[in-house]
C-alpha cells in the first residue's frame, strides 16, 4: 500500500516515514500545500496523512480543493490543532479521521487500518470473503483454506486487488499503488510479485486478463469465486 505524508515539520515527517516503512508501506512525503494538491490529484494512494499548518496553503484548503475536484482517497488529518471547530470543519469537508499530535505510533497505524477497512466497506481488518481473504493486521492471506504471511510488497499487491474485486488493474496502475517516488521499478516487478504469490497459493489466486492486467474475482452469493481464466 502506498501512503502520502503531507507534513512540513522535518522531525515529524522523518519519524512518520520510518514508522510507515517499518510497517511495510511505500511512502511519499510532501511538505507544502501546493505540492500536496498536485500529489493527491495525480497519484494513486491508499491513504493520505494530512497536516493542517502547511506553507503556501492550509491543509483544510488542500482537502477542500481535492474533494471539490473529485478526489476520493481516504484522508487522515494529523495535526496539533485541537479546537472543536477545526475538527468539525475537517471532518465535514471530507476527512475520514482526525488524530491529534503528539500521537502514539501504534494508534496511528491502527487508525490507518480502520480508515482503510471502512473505505473498503469492511467492519473488521479483513478484505475478501470465505474463499480469499487478507488480514490487514497480520498481513496474512488465506485462499481455499491455505494461509501464509505475505511480504510487504506481496501484501500491498493483494490489498490493491482485493480493494477492487472484479476490477482489472494494469501493470502501471499496480506500480502506482506499490511503489513510491524515487524507487527503481523493474519492468517485470509486478509480474515477479504475482508469481511469488501464486507460488504460495496456486495460479488461480490472481487472474490474468491478457493484454489488460490482473484481477481478483468479485465474491459470488455463495461466497466462492468463479473459475479462474488461464494464461
C-alpha positions in Angstrom: 0.0 0.0 0.0 1.2 3.5 -0.9 0.8 6.3 1.6 1.3 10.1 1.2 2.6 12.1 4.1 1.8 15.8 4.0 3.9 17.3 6.8 6.2 20.4 6.9 7.9 19.5 10.2 11.1 17.6 9.3 11.4 15.7 12.6 7.8 14.6 12.5 8.0 13.8 8.8 11.1 11.6 9.2 9.5 9.8 12.2 6.4 9.1 10.2 8.4 8.0 7.2 10.4 5.5 9.3 7.4 4.1 11.1 5.3 3.6 8.0 8.2 2.0 6.0 8.9 -0.3 9.0 5.2 -1.3 8.9 5.6 -2.3 5.2 4.1 0.7 3.4 5.5 2.5 0.4 5.6 6.2 1.4 5.9 9.6 -0.3 6.5 12.8 1.7 5.3 16.3 0.7 6.0 19.4 2.8 3.7 22.2 1.3 0.1 22.7 0.4 0.5 23.3 -3.4 2.6 20.1 -3.9 0.1 18.2 -1.7 -2.8 19.1 -4.0 -0.9 18.1 -7.1 0.2 14.8 -5.5 -3.3 13.9 -4.2 -4.9 14.6 -7.5 -2.3 13.0 -9.7 -1.3 9.8 -7.9 -2.8 6.6 -6.5 -2.6 6.5 -2.7 -4.3 4.1 -0.3 -4.5 7.0 2.3 -3.1 10.5 2.9 -1.8 11.7 6.3 -2.5 15.4 6.2 -1.1 18.1 8.5 -3.1 21.4 8.6 -0.4 24.0 9.2 1.3 23.9 5.8 3.3 26.5 4.0 1.5 28.0 1.0 -1.9 26.5 1.6 -3.6 25.4 4.8 -4.4 21.7 5.0 -8.1 22.4 5.3 -8.0 24.3 2.0 -6.0 21.5 0.4 -8.6 18.9 1.5 -11.5 21.1 0.3 -9.9 21.7 -3.1 -9.1 18.0 -3.6 -12.6 16.8 -2.6 -14.1 19.5 -4.8 -12.2 18.0 -7.8 -13.4 14.5 -7.1 -10.5 13.0 -5.1 -11.9 10.1 -3.1 -8.7 9.0 -1.5 -9.1 8.4 2.3 -7.6 11.3 4.4 -6.5 11.1 8.0 -5.8 14.6 9.4 -2.8 14.5 11.7 -2.4 17.9 13.5 -1.8 19.8 16.7 -4.9 21.8 16.3 -7.3 20.6 18.9 -10.1 23.1 18.8 -13.5 21.6 18.1 -14.4 23.9 15.3 -11.4 22.9 13.2 -12.1 19.2 13.9 -15.7 19.5 12.8 -14.8 21.5 9.7 -12.1 19.0 8.7 -14.5 16.1 9.0 -17.3 17.9 7.3 -15.3 18.7 4.2 -14.2 15.2 3.7 -11.6 13.9 6.2 -12.1 10.3 7.2 -10.5 10.6 10.7 -8.7 13.1 12.9 -5.6 12.4 15.0 -4.0 14.9 17.4 -0.3 15.4 17.9 1.6 14.1 19.8 0.4 10.6 19.0 1.4 7.1 19.6 2.7 5.3 16.5 0.6 2.2 17.3 -2.5 4.3 17.5 -1.7 5.9 14.1 -1.2 2.5 12.5 -4.5 1.3 14.0 -6.3 4.4 12.7 -4.8 3.8 9.2 -6.1 0.3 9.2 -9.5 1.4 10.5 -9.8 4.0 7.7 -8.7 1.6 5.1 -11.2 -1.1 6.1 -14.1 1.4 6.3 -13.1 2.6 2.8 -13.2 -1.0 1.6 -16.6 -1.5 3.2 -15.3 -3.9 5.8 -16.3 -4.0 9.5 -13.1 -5.8 10.5 -9.5 -5.6 9.3 -10.1 -8.3 6.7 -10.6 -7.9 2.9 -12.3 -10.6 0.8 -14.6 -13.5 1.5 -14.6 -17.1 2.7 -12.6 -18.2 -0.4 -9.9 -15.5 -0.5 -9.2 -13.1 2.4 -6.5 -10.7 3.5 -6.0 -9.9 7.2 -4.7 -6.3 7.3 -3.4 -6.6 10.8 -1.4 -9.8 10.4 -0.6 -9.4 6.6 -1.9 -13.0 6.3 -3.5 -14.2 3.1 -6.0 -17.1 3.1 -7.0 -18.9 -0.1 -9.1 -22.0 -0.1 -8.0 -23.0 3.4 -4.3 -22.3 2.9 -2.9 -19.4 5.0 0.5 -17.7 4.8 2.1 -14.4 5.9 3.0 -12.1 3.0 6.0 -9.9 2.4 5.4 -6.2 2.4 5.2 -6.0 -1.4 3.0 -9.1 -1.7 0.7 -7.6 0.9 0.4 -4.3 -0.9 -0.3 -6.2 -4.2 -3.1 -8.3 -2.7 -4.6 -5.3 -0.9 -4.7 -3.3 -4.1 -6.5 -6.1 -5.9 -8.9 -7.0 -3.0 -9.9 -3.4 -2.5 -11.4 -3.6 -6.0 -12.6 -7.1 -6.6 -13.7 -7.7 -10.2 -11.7 -4.7 -11.5 -8.8 -5.2 -13.8 -5.7 -3.3 -12.8 -2.9 -2.8 -15.3 0.8 -3.0 -14.6 1.1 0.8 -14.4 -1.9 1.0 -12.0 -0.4 -1.6 -9.7 3.0 0.1 -9.8 1.4 3.4 -8.8 -0.1 1.6 -5.8 3.0 -0.3 -4.8 6.0 2.0 -5.3 6.9 5.5 -4.0 8.7 8.2 -5.8 12.4 7.6 -6.4 12.1 3.8 -6.2 13.6 2.0 -9.1 11.0 -0.3 -10.5 12.0 -3.1 -12.9 9.7 -3.6 -15.9 8.8 -7.1 -14.6 8.5 -6.2 -10.9 4.7 -6.7 -10.8 4.9 -10.0 -12.7 7.5 -11.2 -10.3 5.3 -10.4 -7.3 2.3 -12.1 -8.8 4.5 -15.2 -9.5 5.6 -15.1 -5.9 2.0 -15.1 -4.6 0.9 -17.8 -7.0 3.9 -19.9 -5.9 2.5 -19.9 -2.4 -1.3 -20.2 -3.1 -1.6 -21.5 -6.7 -2.2 -20.0 -10.1 -5.9 -19.3 -9.6 -5.4 -16.8 -6.7 -4.9 -14.0 -9.2 -6.5 -14.0 -12.6 -4.6 -12.7 -15.7 -6.6 -10.9 -18.3 -4.5 -10.9 -21.4 -3.5 -7.5 -22.7 -5.2 -5.7 -19.8 -3.8 -6.8 -16.4 -4.8 -8.7 -13.4 -7.9 -9.1 -11.2 -9.4 -10.8 -8.2 -12.9 -12.2 -8.9 -15.7 -10.4 -7.1 -17.4 -12.6 -4.4 -20.4 -14.6 -5.5 -23.5 -15.0 -3.4 -22.3 -18.4 -2.3 -19.0 -16.9 -1.2 -16.9 -18.6 -3.8 -15.3 -17.2 -6.9 -15.9 -18.4 -10.4 -13.2 -20.5 -12.2 -10.1 -18.6 -13.0 -9.1 -17.9 -16.6 -6.0 -19.5 -18.0 -3.0 -17.5 -19.1 
